[in-house]
Amino acid sequence: MTFAAIEYSADEQVSFLVLQEAYKLLNREIEIVSGSSAELIRKSSSGTFDGELQRIDGLSRVYPSLVQVPVPVNVIQAEAFSLRSDLKVGNWEDLIPLRVGFIDGMFLSEQNLIIRNHQKAPDYRTLMRWLVDGEIDVAVMPRLTGLSLIRELNLSQIHDSGTILQMVFLYHYLHQKHDALLPQISQILETMIKNGRTREIREQYIQQHEFSGVVR
């Protein structure tokens, strides 16, 4: 089965590991296709892909063809990143006077930054480049992904705000053509939550990559 996953996202890698294990119990192999968030959601909702690896709660209200698996597969910490080490961002309202960037299709940011001064990038790497080039003041993204890109791209001049804007559970979505799988995959993921396996997979990923200050 093929699922859509936002490009350059460390958080997507965690969810892939969780779902790879879950689907193996159904004797199914999964793979991901990475790309821009907005493009991927169009393809997964049309049935080109089998669904979305992970998205925020409630996506089915916007895309009814995508059926939400009601058990979280991951959690993200939305955080602001900036070139300014002294920038204090305690909540979404603190971003109002700033030029804010986030990736197109990052529905969490879109919900909180409506009619404010923001720009939408096609992917996380572009967002970091805009920040370095001074096109935006702040980039909003998951903490784990931000720290990963700072290390991968050697962007030591970029600082995290140190404050989590919001912590959000993420859910797996199946295209409606796979409705029959919903009870089975839901039960498996529920068991993985209860026995601590989902948390263990996330912790192992964070430890292996030596990320600090990331919720486990």
C-alpha positions in Angstrom: 0.0 0.0 0.0 1.2 3.5 -0.8 0.7 6.4 1.5 1.5 10.1 1.1 4.1 11.6 3.4 5.3 15.2 3.6 8.8 15.6 2.2 11.8 16.3 4.6 9.7 15.5 7.7 11.4 13.6 10.5 8.0 13.1 12.1 6.8 11.3 9.1 9.6 8.8 9.6 8.4 8.0 13.1 4.8 7.4 11.8 6.1 5.2 9.0 7.9 3.0 11.5 4.7 2.7 13.6 2.5 1.9 10.6 5.0 -0.4 9.0 4.9 -2.6 12.0 1.1 -2.4 12.3 0.4 -3.3 8.7 2.9 -6.2 8.9 0.4 -7.8 11.3 -2.1 -7.7 8.5 0.4 -9.2 6.1 0.7 -6.0 4.1 3.7 -4.0 3.1 3.6 -0.2 3.0 5.6 2.4 1.2 5.5 6.2 1.2 5.6 8.8 -1.6 7.0 12.1 -0.5 6.2 15.5 -1.9 4.6 18.8 -1.1 1.8 18.7 1.5 -0.8 20.4 -0.7 -0.1 18.2 -3.8 -0.1 15.0 -1.8 -3.5 15.7 -0.2 -5.1 16.1 -3.6 -3.7 12.8 -4.8 -4.6 10.8 -1.7 -8.1 12.2 -1.5 -8.6 11.3 -5.2 -7.6 7.7 -4.6 -4.2 7.9 -6.4 -2.6 6.9 -3.1 -4.1 4.6 -0.5 -4.2 7.4 2.1 -2.2 9.7 4.2 0.5 8.5 6.5 -0.3 11.1 9.2 -2.4 14.2 9.5 -4.1 16.2 12.2 -7.5 15.3 13.6 -10.6 16.2 11.6 -9.2 16.1 8.0 -12.2 14.1 6.9 -14.4 17.1 7.3 -12.4 18.8 4.5 -11.7 15.7 2.5 -14.6 13.2 3.0 -12.9 10.5 0.9 -10.2 10.2 3.5 -11.3 8.1 6.5 -9.6 8.8 9.8 -8.2 5.9 11.8 -9.3 7.0 15.3 -6.1 6.0 17.1 -3.1 8.5 17.1 0.1 7.2 15.5 2.3 10.2 16.5 2.4 13.5 18.2 4.0 16.8 17.1 5.2 19.9 19.0 4.5 23.0 16.8 7.4 25.5 17.4 8.7 28.7 15.9 12.2 28.9 14.5 14.0 32.1 13.8 17.4 33.7 13.1 17.0 35.6 16.3 18.2 33.9 19.5 16.4 36.5 21.6 13.0 36.1 20.0 10.3 35.2 22.5 7.3 33.4 21.2 5.0 32.1 23.9 1.8 31.6 21.8 0.2 32.0 18.4 -0.7 35.6 19.1 2.9 36.5 19.5 3.4 35.8 15.8 0.9 38.4 14.6 3.4 41.2 14.0 5.9 38.9 12.3 6.3 37.5 8.8 5.5 33.9 9.4 6.1 30.9 7.1 4.8 27.4 7.1 4.3 24.7 4.5 1.3 24.7 2.3 -1.2 22.2 3.6 0.0 22.3 7.2 -3.5 22.6 8.5 -2.5 23.2 12.1 -0.8 26.5 11.1 -3.5 27.4 8.7 -6.1 27.2 11.4 -4.1 29.4 13.8 -2.8 32.0 11.3 -5.8 32.9 9.3 -5.7 36.5 7.7 -2.3 37.1 9.2 1.0 37.9 7.5 2.1 34.5 6.4 3.6 32.7 3.4 3.2 29.1 2.4 6.2 27.1 1.3 6.0 23.8 -0.7 8.2 21.9 1.7 10.2 22.3 4.9 13.5 22.8 3.2 12.2 25.7 1.3 10.8 27.1 4.5 14.3 27.0 6.1 15.8 28.6 3.0 13.3 31.5 3.2 14.3 32.0 6.8 18.0 32.1 6.1 17.4 34.5 3.1 15.3 36.9 5.3 12.1 36.4 3.4 10.3 35.5 6.6 10.9 36.2 10.3 9.7 32.9 11.7 9.1 29.4 10.4 6.5 27.3 12.1 7.1 23.6 12.0 7.2 20.5 14.2 10.1 20.7 16.6 11.5 17.3 15.6 11.5 18.2 11.9 13.0 21.6 12.6 15.9 20.2 14.7 16.5 17.5 12.1 16.8 20.0 9.3 19.1 22.4 11.3 21.5 19.5 11.7 21.1 18.0 8.3 21.6 21.3 6.5 24.1 22.7 8.9 22.0 25.7 9.8 23.5 26.6 13.1 22.3 30.2 12.7 18.7 29.1 13.1 17.3 29.0 16.6 14.2 27.3 18.1 12.1 29.5 20.3 12.1 27.1 23.2 8.4 27.3 23.6 5.9 24.8 22.2 3.0 26.6 20.5 0.8 23.5 20.5 1.1 19.8 21.0 -1.0 17.8 18.5 -1.8 14.1 18.0 -1.5 12.9 14.4 -3.7 10.3 12.8 -3.5 7.9 9.9 -6.0 8.2 7.0 -7.2 5.6 4.6 -8.9 6.4 1.3 -12.5 5.3 1.4 -11.8 2.4 -1.0 -10.1 0.7 2.0 -13.0 1.1 4.4 -12.9 -2.6 5.2 -9.4 -2.2 6.7 -10.5 0.4 9.2 -11.6 -1.9 12.1 -8.5 -4.1 11.8 -5.8 -1.4 11.6 -7.6 0.5 14.4 -7.5 -2.5 16.7 -3.8 -3.1 16.0 -2.9 0.6 16.6 -5.0 0.6 19.8 -3.1 -2.4 21.1 0.2 -0.7 20.2 -0.8 2.3 22.2 -1.9 0.3 25.3 1.2 -1.9 25.4 3.5 1.0 24.9 4.9 -0.1 21.5 4.0 3.2 19.7 5.8 5.2 22.3 8.7 2.9 22.3 9.2 3.3 18.5 9.1 7.1 18.9 11.6 7.0 21.8 14.0 4.8 19.9 14.0 7.1 16.9 14.6 10.2 19.1 17.4 8.4 20.9 19.1 7.1 17.8 19.1 10.6 16.3 20.1 12.2 19.6 17.4 14.9 19.6 16.9 16.7 22.8 13.9 18.4 24.2 11.4 16.5 22.0 8.4 14.9 23.7 8.5 11.1 23.8 
